Amino acid sequence: MNLPKQLALVFMLGTLVACSSTRMSPAPVVDRTSSRASSVEPAPPGFYRVKRGDTLLRIALDHGQSYRDIAEWNNLNDPNLIEVDQLIRVVPPKSSARLEIRKDKPEPRKEPVKPIADANKDLARTKPELKSEPKPEAKAPTVADTAPKADTLASSSLRLTWPSKGEVVERFDEGKNKGIGIAGKEGDPILAAADGKVVYAGNSLRGYGNLVIVKHDNTYLTAYAHNKTLLVKEGEMVKRSQRIAEMGATDANRTKLHFELRKNGKPVDPTAYLQ
């Protein structure tokens, strides 16, 4: 092979090597969210700012609410469409709270006895027994005072029945495990721990498999995860010890029930409430 042909061959090989090395170096990735995230204001009380990877169902569970209620409070036509940095209301609007307050206040104000007594002093003098009439009216504030105590008692006296008869194989750990794990066999009955309303029945929440969430009042809800089959639907009212699912191993490494109790959205140890 003569010299010109050798030089041409060397030039072609060098060009191919250069091209192949250029293709192997990836284009740089620019994170355009880092600078924006630093300027985002914190969410005000009663609201939550959406983070990357959030779902409305996860937000609802973490705040002890129904995802349908949160969608309604925020006028979300599609609960699956939320955006990073979006501000989401996670407590009922103030208008509903004001209505509850107005219901409690009329009773103590119903004390028309004093104006009548002042306008009829002569009648009060001739009939002293009428002076005792205002005293029964004084009982109204006592009833009003006891009403909040009744609400507190109702929320603090929550008693749960065991949702499964199996052995507890995983204990509650606030930092690692948000509930308890109860072992069993596939198809074992899963029971509602208390009366309530089914606010979710599905498998959209990652890590929970086939999941049922029951809301018992404005404070507490329970979650039943990894089921094989769900026997209830959203919106259905359930009774204590009612069969709501069958045990399984969906999204889990073994057949078990993962059982959570949430108080105002915060996981608490359910064994303190189980009977």
Buried (B, 14 or more C-beta within 10 A) or exposed (E): EEEEEEEEEEEEEEEEEEEEEEEEEEEEEEEEEEEEEEEEEEBEEEEBBBEEEBBBBBBBBBBBBBBBBBBBBBEBEEBEEBEBBBEBBBBBEEEEEEEEEEEEEEEBEEEEBEEEBEEEEEEBEEEEEBEEEBEEBEEBEEEBEEEEEEEEEEBEEBEBEBBBEBEBEBEBEEEEBBBBBBBBEEEBBBBBBBBBBBBBBBBBBEEBBBBBBBBBBEBBBBBBBBBBEBBBEBEBEBEBBBEBBBBBBBBBEEBBBBBBBBBBBEBBBBBEBBE
